[in-house]
Amino acid sequence: MRTGILARNAAVAAAALLVLTACGGGGEDTGGGGDAAGETGGGERQVNVYGTDGNMGNALGESFTAPGSLAGMKGTTPLTDLGSEFTDRLREIDPNLQDYNYAGETYDAVIVTALAAQAAGTNDANVFKAFVNGMTVGGEACTDFAACLEIINNGGNVDYNGISGPLSFTDAGEPAEASFGILQFGEDNQLDEDATDFVLAGDSANATSDEGPAYAAPGATSEPLVIGTLLPLTGNLAFLGPPEVAGARLAVNDINAAGGVLGQPVQLIEGDSGDASTDTATQTVDRLLQGGVNAIIGAASSGVSLTVIDRITGSGVVQFSPANTSDQFTDYNDNGLYFRTAPPDVLQARALSDLIINDGNNTVGIMALNDPYGTGLMENTRENLIAAGLAEDSIQTLTYDPQAANYDAEIQQMVDFAPDAVVVIGFEESARIIESLNSQGIGPQR
């Protein structure tokens, strides 16, 4: 099923349009802009600015001191309505949490891994990998590890409906449908929680019909399930680290409070993924493998995962990412050992393009960092915008080097194109790009 924007009320939807000034002004036709851009009372064009999961977090706002620098900027991220009970429990793990991005997906990745090992009767990843997809379809519904464990111990099959959504994995080990949050920044450059809405993208009919092998007889083992984490404590996705780490820790706490896996407490070994500009992930993976992990939760960055996936799966260990969205993983030759709770870019692109179209934009400029995540989401968004009726020449796409000294050339291309909407697909460097957009009069600064 694919839904449109679930606006809480018309006033919020109307207020969501981001006002920013473009070059030109007066009553002149600046070209490229449609009715969505409109004009202010002073004749200046109005443009909408959008972000995605790599930058739509409160950490982005910390880079700006002037009020309104991000005001009204909207975007998408895989997110469900987590509820105060879950977020309160996350804050017990980490009282300093600013965002909850991918906390639910990380929690669910740990829970599904543990359930698969329990159902298989072993911590051997080469055995329990065949049970992973089946934990999310077909059986008796359960929403927490304790309830699912009871079903397994009573001889039943489980269908885990997670914190991040129904999951319903495909044969490729990824969600067939997913919930996305439509987020918006306020005048204080922080996300306005009252303006957050949720949409679904994808189709549960695409979920696997294979519930996996018959479950092993309930019993205990002398070998504990050991889970490692490969999450961004440093690098350009470090703002995602705290909620993901909190999600993993909370999941392990819940599993062990329910009796653990196969009668043994789950062990957690934490590690830093860094980003694609370093070899931090490789060093961490080597340490985790030497520590005897059966599964590794991570990485967050698709680019980072592509540097270590062969090393992990080639060692007979499950890799389970809570945040990889690149389409490259759907058909990757991973020996059946790679899974993700994050939806692939093709699903986020649907949610993002729906948002852009529903806001009435007729011309769109997309700036994406040049890596598997950025280029994949950019191309999928472009294809969805064209499928929704935009002409090919009404969309301009460009990629950039996240390590570049400046983005003057790329910003000038956006100025010259004068679109109704600008989409920035990036990580922490998005702050510098938006600052440059503001300086040229085409950023979120009101």
N, C-alpha and C positions, 0 to 999 in steps of 0.2 A: 504494500500500500504506500502511496505517496501523497502526503498532505500538503496543504498550503500553510501560510503563516497563521498560527493560532493566537491572534492578537487578544490581549486581555480586554482592551476597549479601544474604540475608534480614536480617542484622544491620544493614547499612547502611540498608536500607529502613525497618526498625523505628525506628532512631535518628533518622530524618529528620523525625519528627513534632516540630514546634516547640511547646515548652511556654511558655505565657504566662498570666498571671493576668487574669481578667476581673473587673469589678465584681460585687459579691455575695459569694459564698463559702459556707462551711458546706456543708450537704447540701441546700440549697434548689435548686429548679428555677428557673434564671434565665431560661428561655424562649429559644427560637430555637436552642439548641444541641442537636445530636444526639449519637449515641454517639461520634462522632469526637472531640468536645471532651473528653469524659470528665471525671474529677476527679482531683486529686492526693490524696495521703494526707491532706492537711489540708482537703480539700473544695473547693479552688479549681479553677475550670474551666481546661481546657487548650484552647488555640486554635492553629491553624496559620496562619502568615503567609507570603505568597507575593509575589514580585516578578516583573518581566519584563526584557526586554533593555535598557530604559532606565535601570535601576537595579541590576541584578545584576552588580556589578563591585567589585573591591577598593577603588576610590575611595570607594564608599559607606561602607566601614568606617573610613576616615580621619576621618570626622565624629564618631566616637564614641571616648571614652577609657575608659569602663567596660567591662571584660571581659564578654562575654556579651550585649552590647547587641543583637547581631544573631544570636545563637547559634541555629542550626537553621532560620533563615529560608531558604526554598527558592524557586526560580523557574526560568524558562525563558529561553533566548536562542538565536537561530540559531547553531549551533556544531557542528562535527564534531570528531572526535578528530584534532587537528592533527598530533600526533606531535612528538617531541623534535627531529627534524632541522629541521622547518620553524620551530618556535619558537626554536631556537638561532640560525637564520639571521636571524630577526626581531630577536633581541637583538644580533646583530652590527650591525644598522642602528641600533637604539636600545637600549642596555644598561639603560636605566631603565624599560623596559616593566613595567607592573603587571598588565595584562590583555591578552587576545588577541581580545577581542570585535570581530568584523567584520574582522579582519585578513585572514582567508582570503577573505572575500567581496570585499574591496577588491583583493587580489591577483588574483583571478579576473576581476574586472571589467576590469582593465587587460589581462590576457592575452587575454580574448575580444575586446576592442576591437582589439588588435594583430593577432590571427588574422584577424578579419573584413577589416581593411584589406589584409592580405597576400593573402587569397583574392580580394578584389575588384580587386587590382592598382592601388589608388589610396588616397590619404589623404582623399578627398572623402567626407565623412560621408553626403551624400545618395545616394552610390553604395554605400558599404560597409555602410550600415544594413540592407540587404536580406540580408546575409550573416551577421548577428550570431546570430540564432536557430539557423541551420543549423550553427554551430560547436559546438553542444551536443547534437546528435542525429544518428543515422543512419550516420555514417561510421566510419572506423577509429579505435578508441579510442586516446587518448594522454593523458598526465598532466602534461606540461610543454611549454613553448613550443618548445624545441629539437626534441622528438620530433614535435610537431604540424607544425612548419615543414618537417621532412624529408618528412612525408607529402604536404604540399601541393606541395613542389618535385618530388616523384616522381609527381605527377599524381593523387593520391588525395584523398578527402574526409576531414575530421577529425570526431571526436566527442570534444571536450575534456571529460575528467572532472577537475573542479577540486579544489583544496585544500578548498573548502567543500562538496563533494559532487558528485553526478553532473550537477547543473544541469538538463539536460533541459528547456529553455525551452518555454513554451507560445507560442501565436501572439501573445500579449500581451507577450512579451519578459520573462518572469519564470519562476522555477523551478516546475515542476509538482509536485515533492516536495522536501523539505528535511530536513536533520538538525538537531535541537535538543539543546542541552545542558541537562540537569537539574542545576542548581547548588545548593549549600548553603553557608551561612556557618557557620564554626566559632566556638569560644569566643573566639578572638582577633579576631573581627569581620572575618576575611578568608575568602575562598572556600576550602573544603576540597577540594583537588583529588582526594583519594582517594574522596570521596563523589560525584564527578561521574559521571553516566550519560548515555547518548545514546539518542534516539528518532527515528524517522522519522514525518513527517506528509505527507499528500498522496498522489498517485498518478502514477507516471511514464507511465501510459497517456494522461494528459491532455496530454502533450508534443506539440509540433507535428509534423506529418508532412512538413512542407515543409523540405527541406534547403537551400533557397535557390538562387540562380542558379548556372550553371556557373562554376567558378573561372577567373580570368584566367590567362594563361600566365605562368609565373614570370619575374621580371625586376626590374630596379632602377629607381629614380626619383630625380629631383633634389629632390623635395619630401618632407621628412621628416614622419612622423606626430608631431603635437604634442598632448600630453595635458595638460590642466589638472586640478588637484584643487580641490574645494570641500568641505573637511573641517573639523570643529569644533576649531579651535585655541583658541577662547574660547567662552563661553556655557555653557548648562546641559547640553550634551552634550560638553563639553571632555574628559571622561575617555575618550571614544571616539576622540579625535583621534590620540593616539600610536600605537595599534595599526593604525589605518587608514592613517596616513601611512607607517608602516613597511612595511605591505603593498604600498602603491603603489610605494614606492622599490625594494623588493626585486623586484617584478615587472618594473620598467623595467630594473633591473640584469640580470635573467635574460634578458630579450628582447635587450638589446644584446650580452650575452655570446654569444648564439646567432647574431649577425649583424644584429640589428635587423629592421626592417620594410621590405621592398622595397629592401634593401641600404643603408638609412640608419639611424643610431642614432635611437631614439625620444627626443624631447625632453620633459621634464617641467617644468611651471610650477605651483608650489604656491600655494594660496590658502586663506584662512580663510572658513568659512561663518557664523561666529557662531551666533546662534540667532534665533528668530522675533521676539524683542523688539527687534531692531536691523535696520539696513539693510546690515549687513556683507556679506551674501551678494550683494546687488545690486551693490555696489561691486566686489566680487571678480569677479563674472561679467563686468562691463563691462571690467575690466582683462584678464581672460583672453581675452575675445573680441577685444579690441584687439591682444592678443599673438598672434592667429592660431591658436588651438587648434582642433583637429578634433573633440575629445571632452573632456567634463568629467566627472570621477569625483566623484560627490556629488550632492546633499548627504546627510548622515546623517539629519537631521531631515525627516520628511515635511512638516511645516509650512513649513520653510525651502524645500524643493524646490518646493512649490506657489507660492511667491512668485517663483521664477525660471524655472520650466520653460518658460513661454511665451517668455521672452526668449532662452533657450538654443536651444530647438528651432526657434523662429521665425527664428533666425540660421543655420539649416542645420547645427547642431552636435549631435552625439550627447550626451545626458545619460545617464550610467550610474551609478546609485546602488548602493552596497554595503550600505545600511542602511535605505532607505525601506520601510516595511511597510504603509502605509495602502492600503486597498482602492481608494481613489479613482484610483490610477494605472493600475489594470488596464484601464479603459476610457477613459482620458484621451485627448483629441484632441491627440496629440503629433507628428503628421506621420511616425509610424513611427520617431522618433528617441530615444525614451525606453526604457531597459532597466534592469533591476535584478537583482543576484545575491541580494539579500535576499528571503526568501519573504514573500508578503502576509500580513496579519494573520489571514486565515481559516485559515492553516496553523498559525501560532503558537497561535492560540486552541484548536485541537484538542489540541496538545501540552500546553498549560496546563490545559485542562479535564480531560484524561485524568489528569494529575498530581493535581489536586484531588479527582477522583472516586476514584482508586485509593488515596488517603490516607484515604478513608472519610468525607469531609465531607458533611453533609446540608444545612447552611445556609451561605451564602457572602455576604459583603459585599465589594463592589468599589469602590475609590476610584480615579478616573482623572483625570489632568489634562485640561483642556478644550481639546484640539486634535485635529487629524485622527488622529494616532497614538493618543492616549488613548481617545477616544470610539469609534474603530473597533475597537480591540482589546477594549475593554470589552463592546461589543455582540456581537461575534463570540464572546467567551468565554461571555457569558450564554446565547446561543443554543445553544452546544455543551453547556453544563451542563444546559439544559432537555432537549435531545435525549438526554442521557445518563440522564434520569429524574428530575432535581430539579424540584420544583414551582416555578412562577413566583414564588409568594409566599415561597419559601425563599431567594430571591436579592434582595439590595438593591444597587442601583447608584447612584453619585453622582459628579458631576464637581466639580472645584475649579479655582480660578485659581492657577497656579503662582507668581504674583507676590503673592499674598495675604500680609498681615502675619501671620496665624495661621490655623490650621485647626480652631479650637475647635468650631465648629458641625458640621463634617463628622465630627470625631472623636466628638462626642456622639451623632451618628446611629448610628455603629458600636457605641458603648457600649450604646445603647438596643436595638439590634437583637440584640446578643449572639450573633453567628454562630459557627459552628465554625471558619470560615476568613475571613481578611481578605486581600484582594489589593490591592496598591498598584501602580498603573500610572503611572509618572512618571519624572522625570529627577532632577537634583541636589536638587530640593526634597523628594524622598522622604526625605532625612535628617531634615528638620524634621517631616515627617508621622510618621515612625517614632518620633522622640523624643517627640512628643505622644502617640502610642499607648502608649509605655512609661510616660509620666507618668500615664496613665489606667489602667494595669494591663492593657492589651490589646495590648501591643507585644511584640517579641521578647525584651526583657530578662527573663532568668530570675530 
